[in-house]
Amino acid sequence: MTLSVEVAGNTDVGCVRTNNEDNFGFDSRYGIYVVCDGMGGQAAGEVASKMGVDTVLTYFREAAKTRMFPQIGEEVEGVGKNANALGSAIRLANEAIHEAASKHVAHSGMGATIVSVLVDKGFFSVGHAGDSRIYLIRNGAIQQITRDHSLVMEQVRRGLITLEEANASEMQNIIIRALGPEEKVVPDLDGHAR
């Protein structure tokens, strides 16, 4: 059995903002797919999301040339080489965004969520930080793969509020992990078989 990947993308400014802070990109030659969403209300979210996508794609394109995945930050045990490569690319994107935000007053506080997939020989690995999601669609069923890094979902995981309360909360948009705001980011990484 082979893994079939179909790629399509579309963004919409939505009803609240005047500018679109979403960015996505992929390079099917290397099996890398990335979506970043600039953090709404933050300075230069569209800049952060573009930097996130570009940095991750560049990491994998350069790695393909050298046939090496440079390790950025600590290697995560219990996940494979590909998931760790995603983690390195995400940490590199965080460093770039954080540094750019500290150098440019107009970009101070910019950030973005990120979700990424690396497909290799029928297997896929996932890396993310924030509340952008990956879903697996198989045999007509839809399964959410990622866990949101938001205040309300963290409260749900800890049993402090119910999912229904989270969905009705005015604090749904508070992200607790993302690219840019902090000097370091800890992405969630996982590897999945077909």
Secondary structure, DSSP 8 states (H G I E B T S, - for coil): -------------TTT-SS--EEEEEETTTTEEEEEEE-TTSTTHHHHHHHHHHHHHHHHHHHHHHT-----S---TTS-HHHHHHHHHHHHHHHHHHHHHHH-GGGTT--EEEEEEEEETTEEEEEEESS---EEEETTEEEE-S---BHHHHHHHTTSS-HHHHHH-TTTT-BSS-BSSSS----EEEEEE-
